[in-house]
Amino acid sequence: MTNIERNHPLYILKQAINGILTQIVFIIIAFTYLNKHIGTFFSALIIATFIILYIVYSVLAWYKTTFYFSENSIFYQKGILNINKREVPIERITTIDTSQGLFERIFNLSNIKVDTENVKAEKSEIKLTLSKEKAMILKQKLLDKDIEKSTEETSEYNLYKLSLKDLILYSIVSNSIFQGIIVIFAIYNYLDDIRDITSFDSLEYINQFKFEGYVIAVLILSAVLISLIISFIKNCIKYSYYTVGVENNKINISHGLISKKNYCFDKDKVKGIHIKQKLIMQLFHVSTIEIESIGYGDEKGERAVLYPFCSNKLRDRIIDDIVPEFNYDGNVNHASKNSYIRFIFMRLLITVIIAGIATYNINYGFISIILVGIALLLGHMEYKNTGIGMSDDLVYLSYKGFRKKQSIVKISSIQTLTMSHNYFQKNKCICNYTINIWGAILGKNITVKNIRNNLFESYVDKL
C-alpha cells in the first residue's frame, strides 16, 4: 500500500444515492412548484441537471480523496476546492472502527474510520469506503499486525457474548415509557385520516369513554408495551451478535444485525471506563460499561460501549479480564451526612411550587403531588450514589441519582482537579470536586458534589 489509493468506485454511487435521498423532499417540492410554472418537460430537465451536477461533484470528491502509507504514518487528503491534507502517525491511532451498512453488505464493501489522540478534532481523522478485503488489510496494517496472516485465524482468549435473553432484559430495564406515549399520541393525531380512509369515526368512538381508572390503566399498559417493543427492536438491530474480547493487547468489539460494526481499541490508550445504571438497572444490580478513549465519541451518537448489559458479578469479571488496570479497590469517600439536605432542598422547593400551581389551576392537578415524592427519591438516590476516591493510579467518581454513573479514570489522563464551593458549603466544610480529563464520552469535566473539603490536598499530592 505504498501507492496512492482511493475509496472504492462504488463509493460514488453510495454518495449519489445518499445525497438524492437526503434531498428527496426538496426535489419533490421543487418539481411541483416548477411544474406549475414552466411545465413538466423543463421541470424534469432542471431537476435532472441538478442531479447530474451532484453526481459529477461526487465523482470529483471521490477522485480528490486519496490516502497512502509511509513507513510510520498514513497520509490522507480530501476536498475539491478547499483541500485538506493530513498526516496521521500510526502510533497515535487509538481506535479503528469498521462497519457495513446495507449498501456495503450488498456490494461486499466496508467502511473504515480512524480516530487518534487529537481531542480537538470534531470528527474522525480518516473515513474510507473500501472493498471488504482491502479494509481488512488496511486495518491490519494500522494495527501493526502481520498482513499475511489469515483474517480467519484466531487466538485463544476470553470472548464475552450478549445472548437473546440479555437483549430482552436490557430492553426491559433500559427502555423509556415516553416512546410509547409518543406513539399513542401520534396515532391519536392521525385518527381523522383513518376516518377519511375507512369511514369509521374512531374519535367519536373514543369520546364515548370517560377517562376512568381502567381506561387510564389500559393507556399506561399500552404505552409500556409499545415502549418495550420499540426498545427491543432497536437493541436487536444495534446489539445483536455482540461480542467483546482482547487479542494482542487490542480490545475487539463487534455487533449489529443490519449494520455490522467492529471497533478495535488499543488497550494502552484507553483512559478510563464508565459504568452507567438507570433507575431500574440500579434496582436489579445490572449496568452498562463504556470506554473512555481519546478521540472516539466526538461524533453525534457515537458511544464506545464495552458491554451493554451485565450483572454486577459479570461486570467485575469483564473488567478483570479485559481492562484489569481499571479495577479500583481503594477507599471511597461518600457525601457528608450534613450535606443530605443540599441534595433535596432546591429540587423539593421547585417541585412543591409547581405542584401547588398545577393543583390550583388544572383539573386533576393534584396528581402532580406525585412529583414531590419523585423529587425526594431523586435527591436521596443522588446523595446515596455520590462518592469519590483516589488510589496511586486511578481516580473513582460516582454521581447522579436516577442515572447513576461511576467513572474510573487513570490519574495520568487528568489535566486538572478543581475544588469549588459556595458560602453555605464552606460553612459545612464541604465542596464540589471537578476533574478535567482527555476524552469525549462524558465531556471534558466530571463533577462530584458535596464532598468533605479536607480531601483536596491529599488528592492533589497524588496527581
Backbone hydrogen bonds, N-H to C=O, Kabsch-Sander energy under -0.5 kcal/mol:
donor,donor_aa,acceptor,acceptor_aa,energy
5,E,67,F,-3.0
7,N,65,T,-0.6
8,H,129,T,-3.1
11,Y,8,H,-2.7
12,I,9,P,-1.7
13,L,9,P,-0.6
14,K,10,L,-2.2
15,Q,11,Y,-2.6
16,A,12,I,-2.4
17,I,13,L,-2.6
18,N,14,K,-2.6
19,G,15,Q,-2.6
20,I,16,A,-2.3
21,L,17,I,-2.8
22,T,18,N,-2.3
23,Q,19,G,-1.6
24,I,21,L,-1.0
27,I,23,Q,-2.7
28,I,24,I,-2.3
29,I,25,V,-2.4
30,A,26,F,-2.9
31,F,27,I,-2.6
32,T,28,I,-2.4
33,Y,29,I,-2.4
34,L,30,A,-2.8
35,N,31,F,-2.6
36,K,32,T,-1.1
37,H,33,Y,-0.8
37,H,34,L,-0.7
38,I,34,L,-3.3
39,G,34,L,-0.7
39,G,35,N,-0.8
43,S,39,G,-1.6
44,A,40,T,-2.8
45,L,41,F,-2.1
46,I,42,F,-2.4
47,I,43,S,-2.4
48,A,44,A,-2.6
49,T,45,L,-2.1
50,F,46,I,-2.1
51,I,47,I,-2.1
52,I,48,A,-2.5
53,L,49,T,-2.6
54,Y,50,F,-2.1
55,I,51,I,-2.2
56,V,52,I,-2.6
57,Y,53,L,-2.4
58,S,54,Y,-2.3
59,V,55,I,-2.3
60,L,56,V,-2.3
61,A,57,Y,-2.7
62,W,58,S,-2.3
63,Y,59,V,-2.4
64,K,60,L,-2.4
65,T,61,A,-0.9
65,T,62,W,-0.5
66,T,64,K,-0.8
66,T,77,Q,-2.1
67,F,5,E,-1.9
68,Y,75,F,-1.8
69,F,1,M,-1.4
70,S,73,S,-2.6
74,I,88,V,-2.1
75,F,68,Y,-3.3
76,Y,86,R,-3.1
77,Q,66,T,-2.7
78,K,84,N,-2.0
83,I,81,L,-1.1
84,N,78,K,-3.5
85,K,83,I,-0.6
86,R,76,Y,-2.8
88,V,74,I,-2.8
88,V,86,R,-0.5
90,I,72,N,-2.5
92,R,89,P,-1.5
93,I,90,I,-1.4
94,T,115,D,-2.1
95,T,115,D,-1.6
96,I,264,C,-2.0
97,D,113,K,-3.0
98,T,96,I,-0.5
98,T,262,N,-3.4
99,S,111,N,-2.0
100,Q,260,K,-3.0
105,R,101,G,-2.4
106,I,102,L,-1.9
107,F,103,F,-1.8
109,L,104,E,-3.2
110,S,130,L,-2.7
111,N,99,S,-3.1
112,I,128,L,-2.7
113,K,97,D,-2.7
114,V,126,I,-2.4
115,D,95,T,-2.4
117,E,92,R,-0.8
119,V,117,E,-1.3
121,A,118,N,-1.2
125,E,114,V,-1.1
126,I,114,V,-1.4
128,L,112,I,-2.5
130,L,110,S,-2.5
132,K,108,N,-2.1
135,A,131,S,-2.6
136,M,132,K,-1.8
137,I,133,E,-1.9
138,L,134,K,-2.7
139,K,135,A,-2.5
140,Q,136,M,-2.4
141,K,137,I,-2.3
142,L,138,L,-2.4
143,L,139,K,-1.6
144,D,141,K,-1.2
145,K,140,Q,-2.9
147,I,145,K,-0.8
149,K,146,D,-1.8
153,E,150,S,-1.1
160,Y,244,V,-2.9
162,L,242,Y,-2.2
163,S,161,K,-0.5
167,L,163,S,-2.0
168,I,164,L,-2.2
169,L,165,K,-2.6
170,Y,166,D,-2.9
171,S,167,L,-2.1
172,I,168,I,-1.7
173,V,169,L,-2.4
174,S,170,Y,-1.7
175,N,171,S,-0.9
179,Q,176,S,-1.4
180,G,176,S,-0.6
181,I,177,I,-1.9
182,I,178,F,-2.4
183,V,179,Q,-1.9
184,I,180,G,-2.5
185,F,181,I,-2.6
186,A,182,I,-2.4
187,I,183,V,-2.5
188,Y,184,I,-2.3
189,N,185,F,-1.9
190,Y,186,A,-1.0
190,Y,187,I,-0.7
191,L,188,Y,-1.2
194,I,190,Y,-1.7
195,R,191,L,-2.0
196,D,192,D,-1.9
197,I,193,D,-1.7
198,T,194,I,-2.9
199,S,195,R,-2.2
201,D,199,S,-0.6
202,S,200,F,-1.7
205,Y,201,D,-1.6
206,I,202,S,-2.5
207,N,203,L,-2.5
208,Q,204,E,-0.6
208,Q,205,Y,-0.7
209,F,206,I,-1.8
212,E,210,K,-2.9
216,I,212,E,-2.2
217,A,213,G,-2.4
218,V,214,Y,-2.1
219,L,215,V,-2.3
220,I,216,I,-2.5
221,L,217,A,-2.6
222,S,218,V,-2.5
223,A,219,L,-2.4
224,V,220,I,-2.5
225,L,221,L,-2.7
226,I,222,S,-2.8
227,S,223,A,-2.3
228,L,224,V,-2.4
229,I,225,L,-2.2
230,I,226,I,-2.6
231,S,227,S,-2.8
232,F,228,L,-2.6
233,I,229,I,-2.5
234,K,230,I,-2.5
235,N,231,S,-2.5
236,C,232,F,-2.5
237,I,233,I,-2.3
238,K,234,K,-2.2
239,Y,235,N,-3.5
240,S,236,C,-1.3
242,Y,239,Y,-1.1
243,T,254,S,-2.3
244,V,160,Y,-1.9
245,G,252,N,-1.8
246,V,158,N,-0.6
247,E,250,K,-2.5
250,K,247,E,-1.4
251,I,265,F,-3.0
252,N,245,G,-3.0
252,N,250,K,-0.7
253,I,251,I,-0.5
253,I,263,Y,-2.5
254,S,243,T,-2.1
255,H,261,K,-2.2
256,G,240,S,-2.3
257,L,237,I,-2.4
258,I,237,I,-0.6
260,K,100,Q,-2.2
260,K,258,I,-0.8
261,K,255,H,-3.3
262,N,98,T,-3.6
263,Y,253,I,-3.3
264,C,96,I,-1.4
265,F,251,I,-2.4
266,D,94,T,-1.8
267,K,249,N,-1.9
267,K,265,F,-0.6
269,K,266,D,-1.6
270,V,267,K,-1.4
271,K,269,K,-0.5
271,K,292,E,-2.7
272,G,292,E,-1.1
273,I,408,I,-2.3
274,H,290,E,-2.4
275,I,406,Q,-3.1
276,K,274,H,-0.6
276,K,288,T,-2.9
277,Q,404,K,-2.6
282,Q,278,K,-2.1
283,L,279,L,-1.7
284,F,280,I,-1.8
285,H,282,Q,-0.8
286,V,281,M,-2.5
287,S,310,C,-2.4
288,T,276,K,-2.3
289,I,307,Y,-2.9
290,E,274,H,-2.7
291,I,304,A,-3.3
292,E,272,G,-3.4
293,S,291,I,-0.8
294,I,269,K,-0.7
296,Y,293,S,-1.6
298,D,295,G,-0.6
302,E,299,E,-2.0
303,R,301,G,-0.6
305,V,303,R,-1.5
306,L,289,I,-2.1
306,L,304,A,-0.6
307,Y,289,I,-1.9
310,C,287,S,-1.7
312,N,285,H,-1.6
315,R,311,S,-3.0
316,D,312,N,-2.1
317,R,313,K,-1.7
318,I,314,L,-2.7
319,I,315,R,-2.4
320,D,316,D,-2.3
321,D,317,R,-2.2
322,I,318,I,-3.1
323,V,318,I,-0.7
323,V,319,I,-0.8
326,F,323,V,-2.2
327,N,324,P,-1.7
328,Y,326,F,-1.3
333,N,388,I,-3.5
334,H,332,V,-0.7
335,A,386,T,-1.2
336,S,450,N,-1.2
339,S,336,S,-1.8
340,Y,337,K,-1.5
342,R,339,S,-1.1
343,F,339,S,-0.8
343,F,340,Y,-1.1
344,I,340,Y,-0.6
344,I,341,I,-0.9
345,F,341,I,-3.1
348,L,344,I,-2.5
349,L,345,F,-2.8
350,I,346,M,-2.4
351,T,347,R,-1.9
352,V,348,L,-2.5
353,I,349,L,-2.0
354,I,350,I,-2.2
355,A,351,T,-2.9
356,G,352,V,-2.4
357,I,353,I,-2.3
358,A,354,I,-2.5
359,T,355,A,-2.5
360,Y,356,G,-1.8
361,N,357,I,-2.0
362,I,358,A,-2.3
365,G,362,I,-2.1
367,I,364,Y,-1.7
368,S,365,G,-2.0
369,I,366,F,-1.9
370,I,367,I,-2.1
371,L,368,S,-1.8
372,V,369,I,-1.3
373,G,369,I,-1.0
374,I,370,I,-1.9
375,A,371,L,-2.6
376,L,372,V,-2.2
377,L,373,G,-2.4
378,L,374,I,-2.8
379,G,375,A,-2.4
380,H,376,L,-2.3
381,M,377,L,-2.6
382,E,378,L,-2.3
383,Y,379,G,-2.1
384,K,380,H,-2.5
385,N,381,M,-2.4
386,T,382,E,-1.1
387,G,398,S,-2.2
388,I,333,N,-2.0
389,G,396,Y,-2.5
391,S,394,L,-2.8
395,V,409,V,-2.5
396,Y,389,G,-3.2
397,L,407,S,-2.5
398,S,387,G,-2.8
399,Y,405,K,-2.2
404,K,277,Q,-1.4
404,K,401,G,-0.6
405,K,399,Y,-2.3
406,Q,275,I,-2.5
407,S,397,L,-3.1
408,I,273,I,-2.7
409,V,395,V,-2.4
409,V,407,S,-0.5
410,K,271,K,-2.6
411,I,393,D,-2.7
413,S,410,K,-1.5
414,I,411,I,-1.5
415,Q,436,N,-3.4
416,T,436,N,-1.0
418,T,434,T,-3.1
420,S,432,N,-2.3
426,K,422,N,-2.5
427,N,423,Y,-1.7
428,K,424,F,-0.9
428,K,425,Q,-0.7
429,C,426,K,-1.3
430,I,425,Q,-2.4
431,C,451,I,-2.5
432,N,420,S,-3.4
433,Y,448,V,-2.8
434,T,418,T,-2.7
435,I,446,I,-2.4
436,N,416,T,-2.3
437,I,435,I,-0.6
437,I,444,K,-2.6
438,W,413,S,-1.1
439,G,437,I,-0.9
446,I,435,I,-2.1
448,V,433,Y,-2.8
451,I,431,C,-2.7
453,N,429,C,-1.8
455,L,452,R,-0.9
456,F,453,N,-1.1
459,Y,455,L,-1.9
460,V,456,F,-2.5
461,D,457,E,-1.9
462,K,458,S,-0.6
462,K,459,Y,-0.9
463,L,459,Y,-0.6
463,L,460,V,-1.1
